[in-house]
Amino acid sequence: MRVVIAGGHGKIALLLEQLLATRGDAATALVRNPDHFTDVQDAGAVPVLCDLESSDVDSVAEYLNGADAAVFAAGAGAGSGNARKDTVDFGAAALFASAAERAGVRRFLQVSTVGIELADSPTMDPEFAVYLRAKGAAEDDLKQRELDWTILRPGPLTNEPPAGLVALEPKLPRASVSRADVAAVLVALLDEPRTAGLTLELTNGKTPVVQAVRAAVS
């Protein structure tokens, strides 16, 4: 399997690249900073220089040609400012999805977030609300496309070692999850095409990853 990953130097992406490389799959990582190439190569992926904020659909589609799946794992990150939350968390996601369509790559995983429905809550931090709205807009955009998409909404992320035990449901009580377990779930989703069309929340839990993914489509 060849997978193209947007946000290829992100923490979840690097963990995903390691897992894919370990089992013999090929990963191409879109990276906006050439200084990060070594980290991506060490994770077992092939880095390519591509800034989704300044690229066009045709140029991104070239990286996706011949791929089996696409994973959007990019994000503007904390302290990035409201404008970049719109251009990355929404704009880059939409561009990457358009490029997947152009390249004929139907399988598409998008890493989103829990709490999108709280964006307009009066108690929500205004900057975080912008982030939630951008992620929500990216989800809405993806759901209208002719792609075999799956949206994964992790809870608050930690850097704990992988537990290998998760909860994966359309709606879950708010709880954290390790980035390593998010990466493991992404691999399992790639292996389970029947998850196409599902939006799933993810937290730490009691079910082994592969079983949790299978249960989501049972």
MOSULCOR-V521579 format. One record per backbone hydrogen bond with DSSP energy under -1.0 kcal/mol. CO is the residue of the C=O (numbers start at 1). NH is the residue of the N-H. E is the energy in kcal/mol with one decimal. If there is no record, write none. Layout:
CO/NH/E
CO/NH/E
This chain:
1/26/-2.7
2/68/-2.6
2/69/-1.4
3/28/-2.8
4/71/-2.7
5/30/-2.8
6/73/-2.2
7/10/-2.2
10/14/-2.7
11/15/-1.6
12/16/-2.5
13/17/-2.8
14/18/-1.9
15/19/-2.0
16/20/-2.6
17/21/-2.5
18/22/-2.3
19/23/-1.3
20/25/-2.6
21/24/-1.4
26/3/-2.7
27/46/-2.8
28/5/-3.1
29/48/-2.5
30/8/-2.4
31/50/-2.5
33/36/-2.2
34/37/-1.5
36/40/-1.8
37/41/-2.7
38/42/-2.6
39/43/-1.2
40/45/-2.1
41/44/-1.3
46/29/-2.6
48/31/-2.8
51/54/-1.8
56/60/-1.9
57/61/-2.6
58/62/-1.3
61/65/-1.2
64/67/-2.4
69/4/-2.1
70/109/-2.8
71/6/-2.7
72/111/-2.7
77/80/-1.4
81/85/-1.2
82/86/-1.4
83/87/-2.1
84/88/-2.4
86/91/-3.2
88/93/-1.0
90/94/-2.5
91/95/-2.3
92/96/-2.5
93/97/-2.2
94/98/-2.3
95/99/-2.3
96/100/-2.1
97/101/-2.2
98/102/-2.4
99/103/-2.2
100/105/-2.7
106/148/-2.3
107/70/-2.0
108/150/-2.1
109/72/-3.1
110/152/-2.8
115/118/-2.1
116/119/-1.6
118/121/-2.0
121/124/-1.7
125/129/-2.4
126/130/-1.6
127/131/-1.5
128/132/-2.5
129/133/-2.5
130/134/-2.2
131/135/-2.4
132/136/-2.5
133/137/-2.6
134/138/-2.1
135/139/-2.1
136/140/-2.5
137/141/-2.4
138/142/-2.3
139/143/-2.3
142/145/-1.8
145/147/-1.7
147/149/-1.6
148/108/-1.8
149/197/-4.4
150/110/-2.4
151/200/-2.8
152/112/-3.5
153/202/-2.3
154/114/-1.6
156/177/-2.1
158/179/-2.5
164/209/-1.2
165/205/-1.5
166/207/-1.7
167/203/-2.1
169/201/-3.9
176/204/-2.7
177/158/-1.7
178/182/-1.8
179/183/-2.4
180/184/-1.9
181/185/-2.2
182/186/-2.3
183/187/-1.9
184/188/-2.0
185/189/-2.5
186/190/-2.1
187/191/-1.4
189/192/-1.1
192/195/-1.9
193/196/-1.8
195/198/-1.8
198/151/-2.3
200/153/-3.5
201/169/-1.7
202/155/-2.1
203/167/-2.6
207/166/-3.1
208/212/-2.6
209/213/-2.1
210/214/-2.3
211/215/-2.5
212/216/-1.4
214/217/-1.0
